Amino acid sequence: MKLVAMIKNFHNDESGAVTVDWVVLTAAIVGLGIAVVASVSGGVGTLGDNISSALSGASVATPGGEDGLGF
């Protein structure tokens, strides 16, 4: 009869259900993060290229003349 009581106790125990809920919730959050990264990555790459080309064509003005010493 101990075996039957043990099986009933195992059947009624719900402590693992909370763990399963957290695992499913965590997997959903990770999946959402991957989806966001995948959708944003193309625009970020284009923006980086635009910034790079703008900075490569820019010139820096030095105060006080070309040598920067003010003479």
CHARMM-style PDB file with segment names, atoms N, HN, CA, C and O in Angstrom:
ATOM      1  N   MET     1       0.800  -1.193   0.000  1.00  0.00      PROA
ATOM      2  CA  MET     1       0.000   0.000   0.000  1.00  0.00      PROA
ATOM      3  C   MET     1       0.849   1.265   0.000  1.00  0.00      PROA
ATOM      4  O   MET     1       0.374   2.339  -0.370  1.00  0.00      PROA
ATOM      5  N   LYS     2       2.093   1.134   0.412  1.00  0.00      PROA
ATOM      6  HN  LYS     2       2.479   0.261   0.712  1.00  0.00      PROA
ATOM      7  CA  LYS     2       2.956   2.318   0.389  1.00  0.00      PROA
ATOM      8  C   LYS     2       3.171   2.796  -1.039  1.00  0.00      PROA
ATOM      9  O   LYS     2       3.274   3.999  -1.281  1.00  0.00      PROA
ATOM     10  N   LEU     3       3.240   1.876  -1.975  1.00  0.00      PROA
ATOM     11  HN  LEU     3       3.156   0.899  -1.779  1.00  0.00      PROA
ATOM     12  CA  LEU     3       3.463   2.242  -3.370  1.00  0.00      PROA
ATOM     13  C   LEU     3       2.280   3.043  -3.910  1.00  0.00      PROA
ATOM     14  O   LEU     3       2.471   4.021  -4.633  1.00  0.00      PROA
ATOM     15  N   VAL     4       1.083   2.640  -3.570  1.00  0.00      PROA
ATOM     16  HN  VAL     4       0.928   1.845  -2.983  1.00  0.00      PROA
ATOM     17  CA  VAL     4      -0.104   3.364  -4.029  1.00  0.00      PROA
ATOM     18  C   VAL     4      -0.122   4.768  -3.426  1.00  0.00      PROA
ATOM     19  O   VAL     4      -0.444   5.732  -4.119  1.00  0.00      PROA
ATOM     20  N   ALA     5       0.217   4.891  -2.155  1.00  0.00      PROA
ATOM     21  HN  ALA     5       0.478   4.107  -1.592  1.00  0.00      PROA
ATOM     22  CA  ALA     5       0.263   6.203  -1.510  1.00  0.00      PROA
ATOM     23  C   ALA     5       1.340   7.080  -2.131  1.00  0.00      PROA
ATOM     24  O   ALA     5       1.148   8.285  -2.295  1.00  0.00      PROA
ATOM     25  N   MET     6       2.476   6.476  -2.478  1.00  0.00      PROA
ATOM     26  HN  MET     6       2.632   5.497  -2.345  1.00  0.00      PROA
ATOM     27  CA  MET     6       3.550   7.224  -3.107  1.00  0.00      PROA
ATOM     28  C   MET     6       3.127   7.728  -4.490  1.00  0.00      PROA
ATOM     29  O   MET     6       3.439   8.858  -4.865  1.00  0.00      PROA
ATOM     30  N   ILE     7       2.428   6.899  -5.230  1.00  0.00      PROA
ATOM     31  HN  ILE     7       2.175   5.981  -4.926  1.00  0.00      PROA
ATOM     32  CA  ILE     7       1.970   7.291  -6.568  1.00  0.00      PROA
ATOM     33  C   ILE     7       0.935   8.408  -6.462  1.00  0.00      PROA
ATOM     34  O   ILE     7       0.971   9.351  -7.252  1.00  0.00      PROA
ATOM     35  N   LYS     8       0.028   8.322  -5.518  1.00  0.00      PROA
ATOM     36  HN  LYS     8      -0.001   7.556  -4.876  1.00  0.00      PROA
ATOM     37  CA  LYS     8      -0.967   9.378  -5.329  1.00  0.00      PROA
ATOM     38  C   LYS     8      -0.299  10.691  -4.919  1.00  0.00      PROA
ATOM     39  O   LYS     8      -0.682  11.764  -5.386  1.00  0.00      PROA
ATOM     40  N   ASN     9       0.681  10.598  -4.060  1.00  0.00      PROA
ATOM     41  HN  ASN     9       0.992   9.726  -3.680  1.00  0.00      PROA
ATOM     42  CA  ASN     9       1.406  11.790  -3.631  1.00  0.00      PROA
ATOM     43  C   ASN     9       2.134  12.431  -4.819  1.00  0.00      PROA
ATOM     44  O   ASN     9       2.130  13.653  -4.971  1.00  0.00      PROA
ATOM     45  N   PHE    10       2.752  11.605  -5.650  1.00  0.00      PROA
ATOM     46  HN  PHE    10       2.755  10.613  -5.527  1.00  0.00      PROA
ATOM     47  CA  PHE    10       3.456  12.108  -6.834  1.00  0.00      PROA
ATOM     48  C   PHE    10       2.477  12.759  -7.800  1.00  0.00      PROA
ATOM     49  O   PHE    10       2.779  13.797  -8.389  1.00  0.00      PROA
ATOM     50  N   HSD    11       1.318  12.158  -7.962  1.00  0.00      PROA
ATOM     51  HN  HSD    11       1.073  11.315  -7.484  1.00  0.00      PROA
ATOM     52  CA  HSD    11       0.303  12.690  -8.868  1.00  0.00      PROA
ATOM     53  C   HSD    11      -0.227  14.047  -8.390  1.00  0.00      PROA
ATOM     54  O   HSD    11      -0.497  14.929  -9.206  1.00  0.00      PROA
ATOM     55  N   ASN    12      -0.374  14.213  -7.099  1.00  0.00      PROA
ATOM     56  HN  ASN    12      -0.155  13.497  -6.436  1.00  0.00      PROA
ATOM     57  CA  ASN    12      -0.926  15.446  -6.549  1.00  0.00      PROA
ATOM     58  C   ASN    12       0.105  16.555  -6.351  1.00  0.00      PROA
ATOM     59  O   ASN    12      -0.268  17.704  -6.117  1.00  0.00      PROA
ATOM     60  N   ASP    13       1.377  16.233  -6.440  1.00  0.00      PROA
ATOM     61  HN  ASP    13       1.680  15.299  -6.630  1.00  0.00      PROA
ATOM     62  CA  ASP    13       2.436  17.225  -6.230  1.00  0.00      PROA
ATOM     63  C   ASP    13       2.547  18.114  -7.463  1.00  0.00      PROA
ATOM     64  O   ASP    13       2.717  17.608  -8.572  1.00  0.00      PROA
ATOM     65  N   GLU    14       2.453  19.427  -7.288  1.00  0.00      PROA
ATOM     66  HN  GLU    14       2.314  19.838  -6.387  1.00  0.00      PROA
ATOM     67  CA  GLU    14       2.503  20.375  -8.413  1.00  0.00      PROA
ATOM     68  C   GLU    14       3.729  21.282  -8.359  1.00  0.00      PROA
ATOM     69  O   GLU    14       3.737  22.330  -9.006  1.00  0.00      PROA
ATOM     70  N   SER    15       4.736  20.920  -7.627  1.00  0.00      PROA
ATOM     71  HN  SER    15       4.729  20.069  -7.101  1.00  0.00      PROA
ATOM     72  CA  SER    15       5.897  21.798  -7.499  1.00  0.00      PROA
ATOM     73  C   SER    15       6.680  21.926  -8.802  1.00  0.00      PROA
ATOM     74  O   SER    15       7.328  22.950  -9.020  1.00  0.00      PROA
ATOM     75  N   GLY    16       6.640  20.928  -9.665  1.00  0.00      PROA
ATOM     76  HN  GLY    16       6.114  20.097  -9.488  1.00  0.00      PROA
ATOM     77  CA  GLY    16       7.349  21.016 -10.942  1.00  0.00      PROA
ATOM     78  C   GLY    16       6.628  21.866 -11.958  1.00  0.00      PROA
ATOM     79  O   GLY    16       7.244  22.322 -12.922  1.00  0.00      PROA
ATOM     80  N   ALA    17       5.329  22.096 -11.772  1.00  0.00      PROA
ATOM     81  HN  ALA    17       4.829  21.726 -10.990  1.00  0.00      PROA
ATOM     82  CA  ALA    17       4.558  22.885 -12.732  1.00  0.00      PROA
ATOM     83  C   ALA    17       5.041  24.325 -12.790  1.00  0.00      PROA
ATOM     84  O   ALA    17       5.022  24.936 -13.858  1.00  0.00      PROA
ATOM     85  N   VAL    18       5.467  24.872 -11.680  1.00  0.00      PROA
ATOM     86  HN  VAL    18       5.482  24.376 -10.812  1.00  0.00      PROA
ATOM     87  CA  VAL    18       5.974  26.246 -11.659  1.00  0.00      PROA
ATOM     88  C   VAL    18       7.261  26.333 -12.462  1.00  0.00      PROA
ATOM     89  O   VAL    18       7.483  27.308 -13.180  1.00  0.00      PROA
ATOM     90  N   THR    19       8.098  25.332 -12.346  1.00  0.00      PROA
ATOM     91  HN  THR    19       7.918  24.540 -11.763  1.00  0.00      PROA
ATOM     92  CA  THR    19       9.353  25.308 -13.106  1.00  0.00      PROA
ATOM     93  C   THR    19       9.072  25.269 -14.601  1.00  0.00      PROA
ATOM     94  O   THR    19       9.720  25.972 -15.375  1.00  0.00      PROA
ATOM     95  N   VAL    20       8.124  24.463 -15.004  1.00  0.00      PROA
ATOM     96  HN  VAL    20       7.597  23.892 -14.375  1.00  0.00      PROA
ATOM     97  CA  VAL    20       7.768  24.389 -16.423  1.00  0.00      PROA
ATOM     98  C   VAL    20       7.242  25.742 -16.905  1.00  0.00      PROA
ATOM     99  O   VAL    20       7.576  26.173 -18.009  1.00  0.00      PROA
ATOM    100  N   ASP    21       6.445  26.400 -16.112  1.00  0.00      PROA
ATOM    101  HN  ASP    21       6.175  26.050 -15.215  1.00  0.00      PROA
ATOM    102  CA  ASP    21       5.940  27.722 -16.495  1.00  0.00      PROA
ATOM    103  C   ASP    21       7.086  28.708 -16.705  1.00  0.00      PROA
ATOM    104  O   ASP    21       7.095  29.454 -17.685  1.00  0.00      PROA
ATOM    105  N   TRP    22       8.047  28.712 -15.791  1.00  0.00      PROA
ATOM    106  HN  TRP    22       8.039  28.106 -14.996  1.00  0.00      PROA
ATOM    107  CA  TRP    22       9.179  29.630 -15.924  1.00  0.00      PROA
ATOM    108  C   TRP    22      10.035  29.302 -17.140  1.00  0.00      PROA
ATOM    109  O   TRP    22      10.541  30.205 -17.806  1.00  0.00      PROA
ATOM    110  N   VAL    23      10.198  28.030 -17.430  1.00  0.00      PROA
ATOM    111  HN  VAL    23       9.787  27.296 -16.889  1.00  0.00      PROA
ATOM    112  CA  VAL    23      10.986  27.636 -18.609  1.00  0.00      PROA
ATOM    113  C   VAL    23      10.292  28.106 -19.881  1.00  0.00      PROA
ATOM    114  O   VAL    23      10.945  28.628 -20.785  1.00  0.00      PROA
ATOM    115  N   VAL    24       8.989  27.929 -19.959  1.00  0.00      PROA
ATOM    116  HN  VAL    24       8.458  27.505 -19.225  1.00  0.00      PROA
ATOM    117  CA  VAL    24       8.244  28.369 -21.141  1.00  0.00      PROA
ATOM    118  C   VAL    24       8.289  29.892 -21.270  1.00  0.00      PROA
ATOM    119  O   VAL    24       8.472  30.415 -22.369  1.00  0.00      PROA
ATOM    120  N   LEU    25       8.124  30.594 -20.167  1.00  0.00      PROA
ATOM    121  HN  LEU    25       7.975  30.169 -19.274  1.00  0.00      PROA
ATOM    122  CA  LEU    25       8.180  32.058 -20.197  1.00  0.00      PROA
ATOM    123  C   LEU    25       9.563  32.551 -20.623  1.00  0.00      PROA
ATOM    124  O   LEU    25       9.671  33.481 -21.421  1.00  0.00      PROA
ATOM    125  N   THR    26      10.606  31.940 -20.101  1.00  0.00      PROA
ATOM    126  HN  THR    26      10.519  31.184 -19.452  1.00  0.00      PROA
ATOM    127  CA  THR    26      11.973  32.328 -20.472  1.00  0.00      PROA
ATOM    128  C   THR    26      12.243  32.054 -21.944  1.00  0.00      PROA
ATOM    129  O   THR    26      12.865  32.872 -22.622  1.00  0.00      PROA
ATOM    130  N   ALA    27      11.783  30.915 -22.445  1.00  0.00      PROA
ATOM    131  HN  ALA    27      11.278  30.250 -21.894  1.00  0.00      PROA
ATOM    132  CA  ALA    27      11.963  30.592 -23.856  1.00  0.00      PROA
ATOM    133  C   ALA    27      11.228  31.598 -24.745  1.00  0.00      PROA
ATOM    134  O   ALA    27      11.731  31.967 -25.807  1.00  0.00      PROA
ATOM    135  N   ALA    28      10.051  32.040 -24.321  1.00  0.00      PROA
ATOM    136  HN  ALA    28       9.643  31.741 -23.459  1.00  0.00      PROA
ATOM    137  CA  ALA    28       9.315  33.037 -25.100  1.00  0.00      PROA
ATOM    138  C   ALA    28      10.050  34.372 -25.128  1.00  0.00      PROA
ATOM    139  O   ALA    28      10.087  35.036 -26.165  1.00  0.00      PROA
ATOM    140  N   ILE    29      10.627  34.767 -24.014  1.00  0.00      PROA
ATOM    141  HN  ILE    29      10.597  34.228 -23.173  1.00  0.00      PROA
ATOM    142  CA  ILE    29      11.369  36.031 -23.958  1.00  0.00      PROA
ATOM    143  C   ILE    29      12.620  35.957 -24.824  1.00  0.00      PROA
ATOM    144  O   ILE    29      12.944  36.913 -25.530  1.00  0.00      PROA
ATOM    145  N   VAL    30      13.321  34.834 -24.776  1.00  0.00      PROA
ATOM    146  HN  VAL    30      13.058  34.058 -24.203  1.00  0.00      PROA
ATOM    147  CA  VAL    30      14.518  34.674 -25.612  1.00  0.00      PROA
ATOM    148  C   VAL    30      14.139  34.697 -27.092  1.00  0.00      PROA
ATOM    149  O   VAL    30      14.820  35.324 -27.903  1.00  0.00      PROA
ATOM    150  N   GLY    31      13.052  34.012 -27.438  1.00  0.00      PROA
ATOM    151  HN  GLY    31      12.498  33.502 -26.780  1.00  0.00      PROA
ATOM    152  CA  GLY    31      12.595  34.013 -28.831  1.00  0.00      PROA
ATOM    153  C   GLY    31      12.217  35.408 -29.299  1.00  0.00      PROA
ATOM    154  O   GLY    31      12.524  35.786 -30.430  1.00  0.00      PROA
ATOM    155  N   LEU    32      11.557  36.173 -28.448  1.00  0.00      PROA
ATOM    156  HN  LEU    32      11.308  35.866 -27.529  1.00  0.00      PROA
ATOM    157  CA  LEU    32      11.201  37.544 -28.795  1.00  0.00      PROA
ATOM    158  C   LEU    32      12.448  38.407 -28.988  1.00  0.00      PROA
ATOM    159  O   LEU    32      12.503  39.235 -29.897  1.00  0.00      PROA
ATOM    160  N   GLY    33      13.444  38.207 -28.132  1.00  0.00      PROA
ATOM    161  HN  GLY    33      13.400  37.534 -27.394  1.00  0.00      PROA
ATOM    162  CA  GLY    33      14.698  38.953 -28.280  1.00  0.00      PROA
ATOM    163  C   GLY    33      15.406  38.638 -29.587  1.00  0.00      PROA
ATOM    164  O   GLY    33      15.936  39.535 -30.243  1.00  0.00      PROA
ATOM    165  N   ILE    34      15.417  37.372 -29.964  1.00  0.00      PROA
ATOM    166  HN  ILE    34      14.987  36.643 -29.431  1.00  0.00      PROA
ATOM    167  CA  ILE    34      16.047  36.980 -31.232  1.00  0.00      PROA
ATOM    168  C   ILE    34      15.290  37.581 -32.411  1.00  0.00      PROA
ATOM    169  O   ILE    34      15.905  38.018 -33.384  1.00  0.00      PROA
ATOM    170  N   ALA    35      13.970  37.605 -32.334  1.00  0.00      PROA
ATOM    171  HN  ALA    35      13.470  37.250 -31.544  1.00  0.00      PROA
ATOM    172  CA  ALA    35      13.170  38.201 -33.404  1.00  0.00      PROA
ATOM    173  C   ALA    35      13.445  39.689 -33.541  1.00  0.00      PROA
ATOM    174  O   ALA    35      13.523  40.203 -34.656  1.00  0.00      PROA
ATOM    175  N   VAL    36      13.592  40.385 -32.424  1.00  0.00      PROA
ATOM    176  HN  VAL    36      13.528  39.967 -31.518  1.00  0.00      PROA
ATOM    177  CA  VAL    36      13.877  41.822 -32.458  1.00  0.00      PROA
ATOM    178  C   VAL    36      15.251  42.080 -33.064  1.00  0.00      PROA
ATOM    179  O   VAL    36      15.409  42.981 -33.888  1.00  0.00      PROA
ATOM    180  N   VAL    37      16.236  41.299 -32.661  1.00  0.00      PROA
ATOM    181  HN  VAL    37      16.107  40.567 -31.992  1.00  0.00      PROA
ATOM    182  CA  VAL    37      17.588  41.466 -33.206  1.00  0.00      PROA
ATOM    183  C   VAL    37      17.595  41.199 -34.708  1.00  0.00      PROA
ATOM    184  O   VAL    37      18.253  41.914 -35.464  1.00  0.00      PROA
ATOM    185  N   ALA    38      16.869  40.179 -35.141  1.00  0.00      PROA
ATOM    186  HN  ALA    38      16.334  39.598 -34.527  1.00  0.00      PROA
ATOM    187  CA  ALA    38      16.831  39.860 -36.567  1.00  0.00      PROA
ATOM    188  C   ALA    38      16.164  40.969 -37.378  1.00  0.00      PROA
ATOM    189  O   ALA    38      16.585  41.252 -38.499  1.00  0.00      PROA
ATOM    190  N   SER    39      15.147  41.588 -36.832  1.00  0.00      PROA
ATOM    191  HN  SER    39      14.805  41.358 -35.921  1.00  0.00      PROA
ATOM    192  CA  SER    39      14.441  42.620 -37.592  1.00  0.00      PROA
ATOM    193  C   SER    39      15.175  43.961 -37.583  1.00  0.00      PROA
ATOM    194  O   SER    39      14.999  44.757 -38.505  1.00  0.00      PROA
ATOM    195  N   VAL    40      15.980  44.225 -36.581  1.00  0.00      PROA
ATOM    196  HN  VAL    40      16.124  43.578 -35.831  1.00  0.00      PROA
ATOM    197  CA  VAL    40      16.656  45.515 -36.462  1.00  0.00      PROA
ATOM    198  C   VAL    40      18.053  45.494 -37.084  1.00  0.00      PROA
ATOM    199  O   VAL    40      18.590  46.552 -37.414  1.00  0.00      PROA
ATOM    200  N   SER    41      18.640  44.333 -37.248  1.00  0.00      PROA
ATOM    201  HN  SER    41      18.204  43.474 -36.981  1.00  0.00      PROA
ATOM    202  CA  SER    41      20.046  44.254 -37.649  1.00  0.00      PROA
ATOM    203  C   SER    41      20.322  44.883 -39.010  1.00  0.00      PROA
ATOM    204  O   SER    41      21.378  45.486 -39.198  1.00  0.00      PROA
ATOM    205  N   GLY    42      19.411  44.759 -39.952  1.00  0.00      PROA
ATOM    206  HN  GLY    42      18.553  44.269 -39.799  1.00  0.00      PROA
ATOM    207  CA  GLY    42      19.635  45.351 -41.277  1.00  0.00      PROA
ATOM    208  C   GLY    42      19.685  46.865 -41.217  1.00  0.00      PROA
ATOM    209  O   GLY    42      20.550  47.478 -41.843  1.00  0.00      PROA
ATOM    210  N   GLY    43      18.787  47.472 -40.486  1.00  0.00      PROA
ATOM    211  HN  GLY    43      18.084  46.975 -39.978  1.00  0.00      PROA
ATOM    212  CA  GLY    43      18.769  48.928 -40.367  1.00  0.00      PROA
ATOM    213  C   GLY    43      19.976  49.467 -39.633  1.00  0.00      PROA
ATOM    214  O   GLY    43      20.484  50.539 -39.962  1.00  0.00      PROA
ATOM    215  N   VAL    44      20.436  48.727 -38.638  1.00  0.00      PROA
ATOM    216  HN  VAL    44      20.023  47.856 -38.371  1.00  0.00      PROA
ATOM    217  CA  VAL    44      21.613  49.167 -37.881  1.00  0.00      PROA
ATOM    218  C   VAL    44      22.856  49.112 -38.765  1.00  0.00      PROA
ATOM    219  O   VAL    44      23.709  49.996 -38.690  1.00  0.00      PROA
ATOM    220  N   GLY    45      22.964  48.088 -39.593  1.00  0.00      PROA
ATOM    221  HN  GLY    45      22.271  47.369 -39.654  1.00  0.00      PROA
ATOM    222  CA  GLY    45      24.100  47.995 -40.514  1.00  0.00      PROA
ATOM    223  C   GLY    45      24.116  49.137 -41.512  1.00  0.00      PROA
ATOM    224  O   GLY    45      25.169  49.711 -41.790  1.00  0.00      PROA
ATOM    225  N   THR    46      22.947  49.470 -42.055  1.00  0.00      PROA
ATOM    226  HN  THR    46      22.092  49.004 -41.829  1.00  0.00      PROA
ATOM    227  CA  THR    46      22.849  50.589 -42.992  1.00  0.00      PROA
ATOM    228  C   THR    46      23.189  51.907 -42.312  1.00  0.00      PROA
ATOM    229  O   THR    46      23.901  52.734 -42.880  1.00  0.00      PROA
ATOM    230  N   LEU    47      22.690  52.103 -41.117  1.00  0.00      PROA
ATOM    231  HN  LEU    47      22.112  51.430 -40.655  1.00  0.00      PROA
ATOM    232  CA  LEU    47      23.000  53.326 -40.369  1.00  0.00      PROA
ATOM    233  C   LEU    47      24.500  53.432 -40.100  1.00  0.00      PROA
ATOM    234  O   LEU    47      25.074  54.515 -40.216  1.00  0.00      PROA
ATOM    235  N   GLY    48      25.134  52.322 -39.742  1.00  0.00      PROA
ATOM    236  HN  GLY    48      24.668  51.442 -39.648  1.00  0.00      PROA
ATOM    237  CA  GLY    48      26.576  52.329 -39.515  1.00  0.00      PROA
ATOM    238  C   GLY    48      27.354  52.695 -40.772  1.00  0.00      PROA
ATOM    239  O   GLY    48      28.336  53.434 -40.702  1.00  0.00      PROA
ATOM    240  N   ASP    49      26.920  52.181 -41.923  1.00  0.00      PROA
ATOM    241  HN  ASP    49      26.122  51.581 -41.980  1.00  0.00      PROA
ATOM    242  CA  ASP    49      27.574  52.526 -43.185  1.00  0.00      PROA
ATOM    243  C   ASP    49      27.403  54.009 -43.506  1.00  0.00      PROA
ATOM    244  O   ASP    49      28.339  54.659 -43.971  1.00  0.00      PROA
ATOM    245  N   ASN    50      26.208  54.540 -43.257  1.00  0.00      PROA
ATOM    246  HN  ASN    50      25.448  54.012 -42.879  1.00  0.00      PROA
ATOM    247  CA  ASN    50      25.970  55.969 -43.514  1.00  0.00      PROA
ATOM    248  C   ASN    50      26.837  56.845 -42.614  1.00  0.00      PROA
ATOM    249  O   ASN    50      27.393  57.842 -43.074  1.00  0.00      PROA
ATOM    250  N   ILE    51      26.956  56.488 -41.361  1.00  0.00      PROA
ATOM    251  HN  ILE    51      26.504  55.678 -40.988  1.00  0.00      PROA
ATOM    252  CA  ILE    51      27.796  57.261 -40.438  1.00  0.00      PROA
ATOM    253  C   ILE    51      29.258  57.181 -40.855  1.00  0.00      PROA
ATOM    254  O   ILE    51      29.979  58.177 -40.809  1.00  0.00      PROA
ATOM    255  N   SER    52      29.686  56.007 -41.256  1.00  0.00      PROA
ATOM    256  HN  SER    52      29.101  55.197 -41.293  1.00  0.00      PROA
ATOM    257  CA  SER    52      31.077  55.836 -41.677  1.00  0.00      PROA
ATOM    258  C   SER    52      31.400  56.689 -42.897  1.00  0.00      PROA
ATOM    259  O   SER    52      32.444  57.339 -42.942  1.00  0.00      PROA
ATOM    260  N   SER    53      30.517  56.689 -43.877  1.00  0.00      PROA
ATOM    261  HN  SER    53      29.669  56.161 -43.841  1.00  0.00      PROA
ATOM    262  CA  SER    53      30.786  57.494 -45.071  1.00  0.00      PROA
ATOM    263  C   SER    53      30.728  58.992 -44.761  1.00  0.00      PROA
ATOM    264  O   SER    53      31.481  59.772 -45.344  1.00  0.00      PROA
ATOM    265  N   ALA    54      29.844  59.394 -43.851  1.00  0.00      PROA
ATOM    266  HN  ALA    54      29.232  58.760 -43.378  1.00  0.00      PROA
ATOM    267  CA  ALA    54      29.779  60.811 -43.487  1.00  0.00      PROA
ATOM    268  C   ALA    54      31.033  61.249 -42.741  1.00  0.00      PROA
ATOM    269  O   ALA    54      31.531  62.353 -42.965  1.00  0.00      PROA
ATOM    270  N   LEU    55      31.543  60.407 -41.867  1.00  0.00      PROA
ATOM    271  HN  LEU    55      31.139  59.511 -41.685  1.00  0.00      PROA
ATOM    272  CA  LEU    55      32.745  60.762 -41.114  1.00  0.00      PROA
ATOM    273  C   LEU    55      34.001  60.719 -41.970  1.00  0.00      PROA
ATOM    274  O   LEU    55      34.927  61.497 -41.741  1.00  0.00      PROA
ATOM    275  N   SER    56      34.051  59.827 -42.951  1.00  0.00      PROA
ATOM    276  HN  SER    56      33.299  59.195 -43.137  1.00  0.00      PROA
ATOM    277  CA  SER    56      35.245  59.766 -43.782  1.00  0.00      PROA
ATOM    278  C   SER    56      35.355  60.983 -44.690  1.00  0.00      PROA
ATOM    279  O   SER    56      36.462  61.341 -45.093  1.00  0.00      PROA
ATOM    280  N   GLY    57      34.245  61.625 -45.023  1.00  0.00      PROA
ATOM    281  HN  GLY    57      33.346  61.334 -44.696  1.00  0.00      PROA
ATOM    282  CA  GLY    57      34.278  62.815 -45.863  1.00  0.00      PROA
ATOM    283  C   GLY    57      34.371  64.100 -45.068  1.00  0.00      PROA
ATOM    284  O   GLY    57      34.462  65.176 -45.659  1.00  0.00      PROA
ATOM    285  N   ALA    58      34.352  64.025 -43.763  1.00  0.00      PROA
ATOM    286  HN  ALA    58      34.279  63.151 -43.282  1.00  0.00      PROA
ATOM    287  CA  ALA    58      34.394  65.234 -42.935  1.00  0.00      PROA
ATOM    288  C   ALA    58      35.822  65.694 -42.715  1.00  0.00      PROA
ATOM    289  O   ALA    58      36.758  64.896 -42.746  1.00  0.00      PROA
ATOM    290  N   SER    59      35.977  66.985 -42.492  1.00  0.00      PROA
ATOM    291  HN  SER    59      35.217  67.634 -42.467  1.00  0.00      PROA
ATOM    292  CA  SER    59      37.304  67.526 -42.170  1.00  0.00      PROA
ATOM    293  C   SER    59      37.226  68.190 -40.800  1.00  0.00      PROA
ATOM    294  O   SER    59      36.168  68.657 -40.379  1.00  0.00      PROA
ATOM    295  N   VAL    60      38.345  68.221 -40.126  1.00  0.00      PROA
ATOM    296  HN  VAL    60      39.205  67.842 -40.468  1.00  0.00      PROA
ATOM    297  CA  VAL    60      38.407  68.790 -38.792  1.00  0.00      PROA
ATOM    298  C   VAL    60      39.116  70.133 -38.875  1.00  0.00      PROA
ATOM    299  O   VAL    60      40.232  70.228 -39.384  1.00  0.00      PROA
ATOM    300  N   ALA    61      38.461  71.162 -38.373  1.00  0.00      PROA
ATOM    301  HN  ALA    61      37.553  71.085 -37.960  1.00  0.00      PROA
ATOM    302  CA  ALA    61      39.063  72.498 -38.373  1.00  0.00      PROA
ATOM    303  C   ALA    61      39.928  72.639 -37.127  1.00  0.00      PROA
ATOM    304  O   ALA    61      39.509  72.306 -36.019  1.00  0.00      PROA
ATOM    305  N   THR    62      41.138  73.136 -37.332  1.00  0.00      PROA
ATOM    306  HN  THR    62      41.479  73.407 -38.232  1.00  0.00      PROA
ATOM    307  CA  THR    62      42.038  73.352 -36.189  1.00  0.00      PROA
ATOM    308  C   THR    62      42.027  74.827 -35.829  1.00  0.00      PROA
ATOM    309  O   THR    62      42.111  75.673 -36.719  1.00  0.00      PROA
ATOM    310  N   PRO    63      41.928  75.152 -34.572  1.00  0.00      PROA
ATOM    311  CA  PRO    63      41.927  76.570 -34.176  1.00  0.00      PROA
ATOM    312  C   PRO    63      43.316  77.198 -34.332  1.00  0.00      PROA
ATOM    313  O   PRO    63      44.322  76.607 -33.939  1.00  0.00      PROA
ATOM    314  N   GLY    64      43.358  78.396 -34.908  1.00  0.00      PROA
ATOM    315  HN  GLY    64      42.541  78.876 -35.227  1.00  0.00      PROA
ATOM    316  CA  GLY    64      44.607  79.147 -34.981  1.00  0.00      PROA
ATOM    317  C   GLY    64      45.479  78.782 -36.167  1.00  0.00      PROA
ATOM    318  O   GLY    64      46.669  79.094 -36.145  1.00  0.00      PROA
ATOM    319  N   GLY    65      44.977  78.164 -37.163  1.00  0.00      PROA
ATOM    320  HN  GLY    65      44.010  77.911 -37.182  1.00  0.00      PROA
ATOM    321  CA  GLY    65      45.793  77.860 -38.337  1.00  0.00      PROA
ATOM    322  C   GLY    65      45.919  76.380 -38.578  1.00  0.00      PROA
ATOM    323  O   GLY    65      45.334  75.566 -37.863  1.00  0.00      PROA
ATOM    324  N   GLU    66      46.698  76.033 -39.606  1.00  0.00      PROA
ATOM    325  HN  GLU    66      47.173  76.694 -40.187  1.00  0.00      PROA
ATOM    326  CA  GLU    66      46.818  74.645 -39.981  1.00  0.00      PROA
ATOM    327  C   GLU    66      47.625  73.817 -39.002  1.00  0.00      PROA
ATOM    328  O   GLU    66      47.352  72.630 -38.823  1.00  0.00      PROA
ATOM    329  N   ASP    67      48.632  74.437 -38.353  1.00  0.00      PROA
ATOM    330  HN  ASP    67      48.854  75.401 -38.499  1.00  0.00      PROA
ATOM    331  CA  ASP    67      49.461  73.665 -37.447  1.00  0.00      PROA
ATOM    332  C   ASP    67      48.827  73.516 -36.065  1.00  0.00      PROA
ATOM    333  O   ASP    67      49.301  72.716 -35.258  1.00  0.00      PROA
ATOM    334  N   GLY    68      47.769  74.266 -35.778  1.00  0.00      PROA
ATOM    335  HN  GLY    68      47.384  74.916 -36.434  1.00  0.00      PROA
ATOM    336  CA  GLY    68      47.068  74.158 -34.522  1.00  0.00      PROA
ATOM    337  C   GLY    68      47.744  74.855 -33.362  1.00  0.00      PROA
ATOM    338  O   GLY    68      47.285  74.737 -32.225  1.00  0.00      PROA
ATOM    339  N   LEU    69      48.829  75.583 -33.619  1.00  0.00      PROA
ATOM    340  HN  LEU    69      49.202  75.678 -34.542  1.00  0.00      PROA
ATOM    341  CA  LEU    69      49.564  76.242 -32.532  1.00  0.00      PROA
ATOM    342  C   LEU    69      49.163  77.700 -32.360  1.00  0.00      PROA
ATOM    343  O   LEU    69      49.547  78.339 -31.380  1.00  0.00      PROA
ATOM    344  N   GLY    70      48.398  78.226 -33.302  1.00  0.00      PROA
ATOM    345  HN  GLY    70      48.086  77.706 -34.098  1.00  0.00      PROA
ATOM    346  CA  GLY    70      47.932  79.597 -33.162  1.00  0.00      PROA
ATOM    347  C   GLY    70      48.939  80.652 -33.615  1.00  0.00      PROA
ATOM    348  O   GLY    70      48.780  81.830 -33.295  1.00  0.00      PROA
ATOM    349  N   PHE    71      49.964  80.249 -34.348  1.00  0.00      PROA
ATOM    350  HN  PHE    71      50.093  79.292 -34.608  1.00  0.00      PROA
ATOM    351  CA  PHE    71      50.962  81.236 -34.808  1.00  0.00      PROA
ATOM    352  C   PHE    71      50.703  81.650 -36.213  1.00  0.00      PROA
ATOM    353  OT1 PHE    71      51.440  82.470 -36.761  1.00  0.00      PROA
TER     354      PHE     71
END
